[in-house]
């Protein structure tokens, strides 16, 4: 049996307009007081081909709280932010990944969400 601390996670979302995007984290998603993850964390979207936004050597990776889950940061902006009900989300350009907006618009509704554990 594999320890959860050694488990990577792949989060895949389809928004209410049908666009697919998400994040890879080389560690288990969890509630934390501070950011966690490594430079192997990245964001991605399909439009229509896969586009990956890797770490740009700045800022934070992942933060889980009882109120939200966020990937990337800088200046109060998140590359990918999900609310506690996993219904609403936001995607903005952030310093961590220097990414394009992943979803159809900055604010979106989550139509489908899957989180895969990879050990």
PyMOL commands that place a pseudoatom at each C-alpha (Angstrom):
pseudoatom trace, name=CA, resn=UNK, resi=1, chain=A, elem=C, hetatm=0, pos=[0.000, 0.000, 0.000]
pseudoatom trace, name=CA, resn=UNK, resi=2, chain=A, elem=C, hetatm=0, pos=[1.318, 3.454, -0.928]
pseudoatom trace, name=CA, resn=UNK, resi=3, chain=A, elem=C, hetatm=0, pos=[1.490, 6.255, 1.619]
pseudoatom trace, name=CA, resn=UNK, resi=4, chain=A, elem=C, hetatm=0, pos=[-0.765, 9.219, 0.777]
pseudoatom trace, name=CA, resn=UNK, resi=5, chain=A, elem=C, hetatm=0, pos=[2.163, 11.588, 1.375]
pseudoatom trace, name=CA, resn=UNK, resi=6, chain=A, elem=C, hetatm=0, pos=[3.818, 10.115, -1.733]
pseudoatom trace, name=CA, resn=UNK, resi=7, chain=A, elem=C, hetatm=0, pos=[0.719, 10.451, -3.901]
pseudoatom trace, name=CA, resn=UNK, resi=8, chain=A, elem=C, hetatm=0, pos=[0.520, 13.001, -6.728]
pseudoatom trace, name=CA, resn=UNK, resi=9, chain=A, elem=C, hetatm=0, pos=[-2.854, 14.407, -7.730]
pseudoatom trace, name=CA, resn=UNK, resi=10, chain=A, elem=C, hetatm=0, pos=[-4.304, 15.372, -11.088]
pseudoatom trace, name=CA, resn=UNK, resi=11, chain=A, elem=C, hetatm=0, pos=[-7.343, 17.663, -10.903]
pseudoatom trace, name=CA, resn=UNK, resi=12, chain=A, elem=C, hetatm=0, pos=[-9.406, 17.900, -14.100]
pseudoatom trace, name=CA, resn=UNK, resi=13, chain=A, elem=C, hetatm=0, pos=[-12.326, 20.313, -14.528]
pseudoatom trace, name=CA, resn=UNK, resi=14, chain=A, elem=C, hetatm=0, pos=[-14.852, 20.934, -17.268]
pseudoatom trace, name=CA, resn=UNK, resi=15, chain=A, elem=C, hetatm=0, pos=[-16.509, 24.328, -16.946]
pseudoatom trace, name=CA, resn=UNK, resi=16, chain=A, elem=C, hetatm=0, pos=[-20.095, 25.226, -17.794]
pseudoatom trace, name=CA, resn=UNK, resi=17, chain=A, elem=C, hetatm=0, pos=[-19.005, 26.138, -21.364]
pseudoatom trace, name=CA, resn=UNK, resi=18, chain=A, elem=C, hetatm=0, pos=[-17.313, 22.761, -21.943]
pseudoatom trace, name=CA, resn=UNK, resi=19, chain=A, elem=C, hetatm=0, pos=[-13.656, 23.818, -21.647]
pseudoatom trace, name=CA, resn=UNK, resi=20, chain=A, elem=C, hetatm=0, pos=[-11.361, 21.258, -19.959]
pseudoatom trace, name=CA, resn=UNK, resi=21, chain=A, elem=C, hetatm=0, pos=[-8.459, 22.336, -17.724]
pseudoatom trace, name=CA, resn=UNK, resi=22, chain=A, elem=C, hetatm=0, pos=[-6.828, 21.601, -14.400]
pseudoatom trace, name=CA, resn=UNK, resi=23, chain=A, elem=C, hetatm=0, pos=[-3.732, 21.192, -12.287]
pseudoatom trace, name=CA, resn=UNK, resi=24, chain=A, elem=C, hetatm=0, pos=[-1.109, 18.604, -11.416]
pseudoatom trace, name=CA, resn=UNK, resi=25, chain=A, elem=C, hetatm=0, pos=[0.346, 18.553, -7.908]
pseudoatom trace, name=CA, resn=UNK, resi=26, chain=A, elem=C, hetatm=0, pos=[3.196, 16.170, -7.000]
pseudoatom trace, name=CA, resn=UNK, resi=27, chain=A, elem=C, hetatm=0, pos=[1.843, 15.867, -3.453]
pseudoatom trace, name=CA, resn=UNK, resi=28, chain=A, elem=C, hetatm=0, pos=[-1.489, 14.956, -1.882]
pseudoatom trace, name=CA, resn=UNK, resi=29, chain=A, elem=C, hetatm=0, pos=[-4.070, 17.764, -1.771]
pseudoatom trace, name=CA, resn=UNK, resi=30, chain=A, elem=C, hetatm=0, pos=[-4.796, 18.746, 1.817]
pseudoatom trace, name=CA, resn=UNK, resi=31, chain=A, elem=C, hetatm=0, pos=[-5.897, 21.549, 4.132]
pseudoatom trace, name=CA, resn=UNK, resi=32, chain=A, elem=C, hetatm=0, pos=[-2.883, 23.625, 5.162]
pseudoatom trace, name=CA, resn=UNK, resi=33, chain=A, elem=C, hetatm=0, pos=[-1.975, 26.894, 6.857]
pseudoatom trace, name=CA, resn=UNK, resi=34, chain=A, elem=C, hetatm=0, pos=[0.603, 27.645, 4.186]
pseudoatom trace, name=CA, resn=UNK, resi=35, chain=A, elem=C, hetatm=0, pos=[1.308, 26.837, 0.557]
pseudoatom trace, name=CA, resn=UNK, resi=36, chain=A, elem=C, hetatm=0, pos=[2.846, 23.479, -0.339]
pseudoatom trace, name=CA, resn=UNK, resi=37, chain=A, elem=C, hetatm=0, pos=[3.994, 21.616, -3.434]
pseudoatom trace, name=CA, resn=UNK, resi=38, chain=A, elem=C, hetatm=0, pos=[7.107, 21.720, -5.567]
pseudoatom trace, name=CA, resn=UNK, resi=39, chain=A, elem=C, hetatm=0, pos=[8.341, 23.113, -8.872]
pseudoatom trace, name=CA, resn=UNK, resi=40, chain=A, elem=C, hetatm=0, pos=[6.800, 20.054, -10.529]
pseudoatom trace, name=CA, resn=UNK, resi=41, chain=A, elem=C, hetatm=0, pos=[3.317, 21.542, -9.991]
pseudoatom trace, name=CA, resn=UNK, resi=42, chain=A, elem=C, hetatm=0, pos=[1.689, 22.822, -13.202]
pseudoatom trace, name=CA, resn=UNK, resi=43, chain=A, elem=C, hetatm=0, pos=[-1.572, 24.054, -14.724]
pseudoatom trace, name=CA, resn=UNK, resi=44, chain=A, elem=C, hetatm=0, pos=[-2.978, 22.928, -18.071]
pseudoatom trace, name=CA, resn=UNK, resi=45, chain=A, elem=C, hetatm=0, pos=[-5.876, 23.345, -20.471]
pseudoatom trace, name=CA, resn=UNK, resi=46, chain=A, elem=C, hetatm=0, pos=[-7.097, 21.941, -23.769]
pseudoatom trace, name=CA, resn=UNK, resi=47, chain=A, elem=C, hetatm=0, pos=[-7.879, 24.499, -26.471]
pseudoatom trace, name=CA, resn=UNK, resi=48, chain=A, elem=C, hetatm=0, pos=[-8.094, 22.230, -28.527]
pseudoatom trace, name=CA, resn=UNK, resi=49, chain=A, elem=C, hetatm=0, pos=[-4.556, 20.915, -27.920]
pseudoatom trace, name=CA, resn=UNK, resi=50, chain=A, elem=C, hetatm=0, pos=[-2.920, 20.450, -24.526]
pseudoatom trace, name=CA, resn=UNK, resi=51, chain=A, elem=C, hetatm=0, pos=[-1.165, 23.585, -23.223]
pseudoatom trace, name=CA, resn=UNK, resi=52, chain=A, elem=C, hetatm=0, pos=[0.908, 23.307, -20.033]
pseudoatom trace, name=CA, resn=UNK, resi=53, chain=A, elem=C, hetatm=0, pos=[1.932, 26.200, -17.762]
pseudoatom trace, name=CA, resn=UNK, resi=54, chain=A, elem=C, hetatm=0, pos=[4.921, 25.214, -15.639]
pseudoatom trace, name=CA, resn=UNK, resi=55, chain=A, elem=C, hetatm=0, pos=[6.356, 26.889, -12.559]
pseudoatom trace, name=CA, resn=UNK, resi=56, chain=A, elem=C, hetatm=0, pos=[8.176, 30.178, -13.317]
pseudoatom trace, name=CA, resn=UNK, resi=57, chain=A, elem=C, hetatm=0, pos=[10.375, 30.185, -10.188]
pseudoatom trace, name=CA, resn=UNK, resi=58, chain=A, elem=C, hetatm=0, pos=[8.122, 32.589, -8.304]
pseudoatom trace, name=CA, resn=UNK, resi=59, chain=A, elem=C, hetatm=0, pos=[5.630, 32.452, -5.468]
pseudoatom trace, name=CA, resn=UNK, resi=60, chain=A, elem=C, hetatm=0, pos=[3.456, 29.613, -4.264]
pseudoatom trace, name=CA, resn=UNK, resi=61, chain=A, elem=C, hetatm=0, pos=[2.084, 26.322, -5.520]
pseudoatom trace, name=CA, resn=UNK, resi=62, chain=A, elem=C, hetatm=0, pos=[-1.025, 24.938, -3.765]
pseudoatom trace, name=CA, resn=UNK, resi=63, chain=A, elem=C, hetatm=0, pos=[-3.069, 25.969, -0.731]
pseudoatom trace, name=CA, resn=UNK, resi=64, chain=A, elem=C, hetatm=0, pos=[-6.025, 24.084, 0.679]
pseudoatom trace, name=CA, resn=UNK, resi=65, chain=A, elem=C, hetatm=0, pos=[-8.288, 25.648, 3.265]
pseudoatom trace, name=CA, resn=UNK, resi=66, chain=A, elem=C, hetatm=0, pos=[-11.767, 24.781, 4.532]
pseudoatom trace, name=CA, resn=UNK, resi=67, chain=A, elem=C, hetatm=0, pos=[-13.043, 27.580, 2.236]
pseudoatom trace, name=CA, resn=UNK, resi=68, chain=A, elem=C, hetatm=0, pos=[-11.134, 27.006, -1.025]
pseudoatom trace, name=CA, resn=UNK, resi=69, chain=A, elem=C, hetatm=0, pos=[-8.434, 25.192, -2.981]
pseudoatom trace, name=CA, resn=UNK, resi=70, chain=A, elem=C, hetatm=0, pos=[-5.943, 27.370, -4.882]
pseudoatom trace, name=CA, resn=UNK, resi=71, chain=A, elem=C, hetatm=0, pos=[-3.148, 26.625, -7.345]
pseudoatom trace, name=CA, resn=UNK, resi=72, chain=A, elem=C, hetatm=0, pos=[-0.559, 29.343, -7.937]
pseudoatom trace, name=CA, resn=UNK, resi=73, chain=A, elem=C, hetatm=0, pos=[-0.594, 32.876, -6.632]
pseudoatom trace, name=CA, resn=UNK, resi=74, chain=A, elem=C, hetatm=0, pos=[0.811, 36.353, -6.687]
pseudoatom trace, name=CA, resn=UNK, resi=75, chain=A, elem=C, hetatm=0, pos=[-0.752, 39.755, -6.111]
pseudoatom trace, name=CA, resn=UNK, resi=76, chain=A, elem=C, hetatm=0, pos=[-3.967, 38.225, -4.794]
pseudoatom trace, name=CA, resn=UNK, resi=77, chain=A, elem=C, hetatm=0, pos=[-4.553, 36.346, -8.067]
pseudoatom trace, name=CA, resn=UNK, resi=78, chain=A, elem=C, hetatm=0, pos=[-4.734, 32.565, -8.446]
pseudoatom trace, name=CA, resn=UNK, resi=79, chain=A, elem=C, hetatm=0, pos=[-4.028, 30.466, -11.524]
pseudoatom trace, name=CA, resn=UNK, resi=80, chain=A, elem=C, hetatm=0, pos=[-6.883, 28.222, -10.438]
pseudoatom trace, name=CA, resn=UNK, resi=81, chain=A, elem=C, hetatm=0, pos=[-9.196, 28.740, -7.456]
pseudoatom trace, name=CA, resn=UNK, resi=82, chain=A, elem=C, hetatm=0, pos=[-12.106, 26.483, -6.439]
pseudoatom trace, name=CA, resn=UNK, resi=83, chain=A, elem=C, hetatm=0, pos=[-14.709, 27.299, -3.782]
pseudoatom trace, name=CA, resn=UNK, resi=84, chain=A, elem=C, hetatm=0, pos=[-15.480, 25.022, -0.845]
pseudoatom trace, name=CA, resn=UNK, resi=85, chain=A, elem=C, hetatm=0, pos=[-18.590, 23.606, -2.535]
pseudoatom trace, name=CA, resn=UNK, resi=86, chain=A, elem=C, hetatm=0, pos=[-16.655, 22.825, -5.746]
pseudoatom trace, name=CA, resn=UNK, resi=87, chain=A, elem=C, hetatm=0, pos=[-19.330, 24.698, -7.700]
pseudoatom trace, name=CA, resn=UNK, resi=88, chain=A, elem=C, hetatm=0, pos=[-17.643, 28.014, -8.529]
pseudoatom trace, name=CA, resn=UNK, resi=89, chain=A, elem=C, hetatm=0, pos=[-14.115, 28.714, -9.668]
pseudoatom trace, name=CA, resn=UNK, resi=90, chain=A, elem=C, hetatm=0, pos=[-11.803, 31.411, -10.940]
pseudoatom trace, name=CA, resn=UNK, resi=91, chain=A, elem=C, hetatm=0, pos=[-8.765, 31.405, -13.171]
pseudoatom trace, name=CA, resn=UNK, resi=92, chain=A, elem=C, hetatm=0, pos=[-6.459, 34.369, -13.541]
pseudoatom trace, name=CA, resn=UNK, resi=93, chain=A, elem=C, hetatm=0, pos=[-2.925, 34.926, -14.744]
pseudoatom trace, name=CA, resn=UNK, resi=94, chain=A, elem=C, hetatm=0, pos=[-0.649, 34.450, -11.747]
pseudoatom trace, name=CA, resn=UNK, resi=95, chain=A, elem=C, hetatm=0, pos=[3.061, 34.962, -11.111]
pseudoatom trace, name=CA, resn=UNK, resi=96, chain=A, elem=C, hetatm=0, pos=[3.655, 31.331, -10.158]
pseudoatom trace, name=CA, resn=UNK, resi=97, chain=A, elem=C, hetatm=0, pos=[2.836, 29.931, -13.614]
pseudoatom trace, name=CA, resn=UNK, resi=98, chain=A, elem=C, hetatm=0, pos=[2.527, 33.055, -15.830]
pseudoatom trace, name=CA, resn=UNK, resi=99, chain=A, elem=C, hetatm=0, pos=[-0.483, 31.218, -17.247]
pseudoatom trace, name=CA, resn=UNK, resi=100, chain=A, elem=C, hetatm=0, pos=[-3.298, 32.174, -19.572]
pseudoatom trace, name=CA, resn=UNK, resi=101, chain=A, elem=C, hetatm=0, pos=[-6.800, 32.059, -18.074]
pseudoatom trace, name=CA, resn=UNK, resi=102, chain=A, elem=C, hetatm=0, pos=[-7.580, 28.329, -18.043]
pseudoatom trace, name=CA, resn=UNK, resi=103, chain=A, elem=C, hetatm=0, pos=[-11.363, 28.494, -18.231]
pseudoatom trace, name=CA, resn=UNK, resi=104, chain=A, elem=C, hetatm=0, pos=[-13.710, 30.120, -20.706]
pseudoatom trace, name=CA, resn=UNK, resi=105, chain=A, elem=C, hetatm=0, pos=[-13.774, 33.253, -18.503]
pseudoatom trace, name=CA, resn=UNK, resi=106, chain=A, elem=C, hetatm=0, pos=[-12.165, 34.432, -15.232]
pseudoatom trace, name=CA, resn=UNK, resi=107, chain=A, elem=C, hetatm=0, pos=[-15.195, 33.267, -13.230]
pseudoatom trace, name=CA, resn=UNK, resi=108, chain=A, elem=C, hetatm=0, pos=[-16.793, 29.948, -14.098]
pseudoatom trace, name=CA, resn=UNK, resi=109, chain=A, elem=C, hetatm=0, pos=[-19.146, 27.255, -12.898]
pseudoatom trace, name=CA, resn=UNK, resi=110, chain=A, elem=C, hetatm=0, pos=[-17.781, 23.736, -12.472]
pseudoatom trace, name=CA, resn=UNK, resi=111, chain=A, elem=C, hetatm=0, pos=[-19.753, 21.284, -14.596]
pseudoatom trace, name=CA, resn=UNK, resi=112, chain=A, elem=C, hetatm=0, pos=[-17.537, 18.218, -13.939]
pseudoatom trace, name=CA, resn=UNK, resi=113, chain=A, elem=C, hetatm=0, pos=[-14.597, 17.681, -11.627]
pseudoatom trace, name=CA, resn=UNK, resi=114, chain=A, elem=C, hetatm=0, pos=[-12.318, 14.674, -11.168]
pseudoatom trace, name=CA, resn=UNK, resi=115, chain=A, elem=C, hetatm=0, pos=[-9.303, 14.289, -8.902]
pseudoatom trace, name=CA, resn=UNK, resi=116, chain=A, elem=C, hetatm=0, pos=[-6.991, 11.381, -9.689]
pseudoatom trace, name=CA, resn=UNK, resi=117, chain=A, elem=C, hetatm=0, pos=[-4.455, 10.028, -7.188]
pseudoatom trace, name=CA, resn=UNK, resi=118, chain=A, elem=C, hetatm=0, pos=[-1.256, 8.885, -8.871]
pseudoatom trace, name=CA, resn=UNK, resi=119, chain=A, elem=C, hetatm=0, pos=[1.234, 6.859, -6.846]
for i in range(1, 119): cmd.bond("trace and resi %d" % i, "trace and resi %d" % (i + 1))
show_as sticks, trace
zoom trace
